[in-house]
Amino acid sequence: MEKGKLYASIPKVDDFLNDLEFMDSVSNIPRKIIMDQIRKNLDEIRKLISNGESEKKVIEKINKIKSKIIIDIIDYDAYRLKTVINAAGVIIHTNLGRSLINEEIMDHVHKSLTHYSNLEYDLVEGRRGSRYDILTDFIRDITGAEDVLVVNNNAAAVMLALSTVAKGKEVILSRGEMVEIGGAFRVPEVLESSGASLVAIGTTNKTKLSDYEKAITENTAALLKVHTSNYRIVGFTESVDAEELKPLKEKYNIPIIEDLGSGVLIDLSKYGIEKEPTVQESIQKGIDIVSFSGDKLLGGPQAGIIVGKKKYIEEMKRNPLTRALRIDKFTISALEATMKYYYNLDEAVEKIPTLRMITSKKEDIKKRVEIFKTRLYDINGVEISIEDSLSEVGGGSLPTEKLPSASLCLKLESISPDKFEQALRKFKTPIIARIQDEKLLFDFRTVQDDELDLLEEGIRFALNYYGE
Ligand SMILES: *Cc1c(COP(=O)(O)O)cnc(C)c1O
């Protein structure tokens, strides 16, 4: 067939439009999306013809075009932010949204946001109030700090603190604490962009108290400590704890700023997990300004929490940058509800998903895997087993800590693990699993109980994906 006839055999937009408008799965989808996907598919056929593709191939494509258009429309209409099942066993997985917020908190957030609130209204005086006051009492009670300010995330918190106390001046930081968090967050760069200049002291493995004192000049505005939350330096090392800096701070009258990163509020060693320095300890040591994330070990929404001396926090509140970094009411509502759990540590560990997952016991996880495995009794061609595995805390927290866990393991006869893993990600609720020793591992520490039906459906979907 010549090209002209092939072009003529391409269906018209209207040929599909009428049909699609009466299809249940498509009829509620915006017309623009429907039209765009029809046109895109018709253009693809035109391109095939103009590229000289064989008649057989073109006809084949045309025959399948309607079902392809329907799939494309439904795909395009789906939300881009999808819920996924985290079977990777990394609890604070930054790429998967870090900490989960529980239903109880979401009920509270729902109520706060479907109605007006006193977000910036003083109910006693009947006039304008401050959104920052809402979080002050609970965070002050839990951390023991004099004052509190919460901004968009911890990167913003560090930037705001430095910009407020050290703009145009020098900040002293050990070379052993020049952390890169990931993405574009490198402590020396954040420091420079706050308008302060960095004075690096010591070496990667050793920094001494005398290094700090030697670096202090009349231009020094702060001593910065950064918790090396995502790596450890071991061996021939020496560093100066923030507490040891106190005599210098008093002698020269300069504040100590500490970026704690993960922001843990409970002593995890009680649960057999490596101890992370807690926020309360930093406050007790008298650190002037301490900052940490809301969505790492604290287990709340994305936020940067600054606690410390009232004098500095008040200065920060007056910094115009605060307005640019301010938190919204979703965060305030969810963070307030999260903080409330911390009045009772047992409740915090039970109800905050991040803490619950970190402290889950291997035997309990294993039991959940065993029960789930029985659902897959009828699957053939796959070796299904339960194996010991190791979960990670993630989020740049506790980098050397591996949590003993249990995983469902699938070893496939006919599909490569890579292909199977890809197919799992194509499921309507994508499943993120791990490949290890040619097997697919599903670590149940990070799989939620209300995801088990979907997990089963997704595994069956992925097994059939290449069978079609
Ligand atoms: C994670 C982290 C940050 C960045 O915190 P975000 O809340 O992600 O902005 C900064 N400093 C340290 C030490 C961290 O671990």
The ligand as an SDF file (V2000), in Angstrom:
LIG
                    3D

 15 15  0  0  0  0  0  0  0  0999 V2000
   18.8540   15.9410   57.2630 C   0  0  0  0  0  0  0  0  0  0  0  0
   19.7890   16.9580   57.7490 C   0  0  0  0  0  0  0  0  0  0  0  0
   19.6520   18.2950   57.3590 C   0  0  0  0  0  0  0  0  0  0  0  0
   18.5750   18.7400   56.4340 C   0  0  0  0  0  0  0  0  0  0  0  0
   17.3310   18.6280   57.0180 O   0  0  0  0  0  0  0  0  0  0  0  0
   15.9890   18.7920   56.1240 P   0  0  0  0  0  0  0  0  0  0  0  0
   14.8940   18.7570   57.1170 O   0  0  0  0  0  0  0  0  0  0  0  0
   16.0080   17.6540   55.1730 O   0  0  0  0  0  0  0  0  0  0  0  0
   16.1120   20.1000   55.4230 O   0  0  0  0  0  0  0  0  0  0  0  0
   20.5600   19.2000   57.8330 C   0  0  0  0  0  0  0  0  0  0  0  0
   21.5780   18.8190   58.6400 N   0  0  0  0  0  0  0  0  0  0  0  0
   21.7480   17.5310   59.0570 C   0  0  0  0  0  0  0  0  0  0  0  0
   22.8990   17.1780   59.9620 C   0  0  0  0  0  0  0  0  0  0  0  0
   20.8490   16.5570   58.6250 C   0  0  0  0  0  0  0  0  0  0  0  0
   21.0100   15.2870   58.9890 O   0  0  0  0  0  0  0  0  0  0  0  0
  1  2  1  0
  2  3  1  0
  2 14  2  0
  3  4  1  0
  3 10  2  0
  4  5  1  0
  5  6  1  0
  6  7  2  0
  6  8  1  0
  6  9  1  0
 10 11  1  0
 11 12  2  0
 12 13  1  0
 12 14  1  0
 14 15  1  0
M  END
$$$$
